[in-house]
Amino acid sequence: MEHTEFTIEGRNAVIEAFRSGRTIDKLFVQDGCQDGPIQTIKREASKYGSLIKYVSKERLDQMSETGRHQGVIAYAAAYAYAEVEDILKLARDKGEPPFIFLLDNIEDPHNLGAIIRTANLAGAHGVIIPKNRAVGLTATVAKASAGAINYTPVAKVTNLGQTIEELKKEGLWFVCADMDGICMYDLDLKGAIGLVIGSEGNGVGRLVKEKCDFVAAIPMKGDIDSLNASVAAGVLAYEIVRQRQ
């Protein structure tokens, strides 16, 4: 796996990064730029499902490390992504029913890193994140994972709901975390399972939530109504671990 976070600046450099197969998480393009090279970059970004954000020249100037961005800056993944099939194969190789984390709307790199760390320690076979509205595998994520990113495969998919449907055909069922659900201690969480976690701000998106078989609530006795996303992931994951023993 690659171990450096890359910021790529300049039109030719970004085009070559795409063509070399490097994973580009986010592409920042200057508002109003419509010339040939920019159109080529946008086509490459669309082909690979990279997130495009249009920003002002002043914003690009602030982001630029070289001062020569030519209207485009790309953020490349610090680590290589796996495929969903790689995660399923890991479960098969271990002779275990699949246990997968699926993350919706997790944009904080510290949260993502902490969740990858929890997934590894809980024996999950991998983590799936969406391409949009989510942080990628940056160096900050890697650091927060305390090295777990080297052992736990992370796949990036275009549509989380569609991925859930495809995994159901592989025998998985899905539980998402939401305070309006059934107490997690009253649910059977054994077998091939996908644990769906959303951000503490927005929770799991409606369309993804509708794909889940069960909604689990974590009992809470305090004065506020939600846990940090990585903490909620840890609490639910270890109830799954307990039941899988």
Disulfide bonds with the S-S distance in Angstrom:
none
